[in-house]
């Protein structure tokens, strides 16, 4: 059974993932890195981070908040 601090921790992880999904700070930035715009590199990297976070969540906390025996 998960405790409240675990639930709050995962909530914070997903809140950060959602908040930084769109790189607002890179809007209008035309810099190119290795042939692609920097904002695209951000998106690629962020998808890797989100995938790893979801893998950890699926392995450790899947079913969090689901009540048993309802």
N, C-alpha and C positions, 0 to 999 in steps of 0.2 A: 504494500500500500504506500502511496506517495504522500509525503507531508506537504504542508502549505508552502514551505520555503522552496521545495522542488517545483511546485506549480508556479510560484511567482518567478522563479529563475527561468523556466521555459517561456513564460509569458514575456519576460524582458528580452530573451533571445529573439523571439519572433517579432517583438515590437521593433527592435533594432534592425532586423532583416527587412521589415516592411519600410521603415523610415529611410533607409539608405538604398532602397531598390532603385529609385530614380536619382541619378546624380545631378541634382539641381545646381550644384556648384560648378558643374562642367558645361552648363548650357551656354552656347555662344562661343565656346572654346574650340578653335579650329586646329589645335595642335595634332600632329600626326606622329605616331610612334610605330616603327616597324611596318609602315604601310597602311595602318588603320588609324582612325580617329581615337583619341584617348578615351572618349566616352564609351566607345565600343569595347575597348580593353577593360574598362570598369565593369561593363555589363557581363562580359565573359568571366571575369574574376568573381564577380558577385554571384553568378549562377553556380560556380564551383563552391563558394562559401555556403550558399543556401542549400545545395545538395548535401554537403557534409553535415550541416546542422540538421537537416531532415533525417539523414541516415542515423545520426546519434539519437535523435528523438525516437525514431522507429525502433532502434535497438534497446533503448533504456526506459522510455516513458510512454510507449504506445498504449493507448487506452486511458491516459491521464484524464481524470474528471468523469470517467464513466462509472456509474454506480453499479455495484453487483447486487443481484437479488431484488431488483425493483419490480 
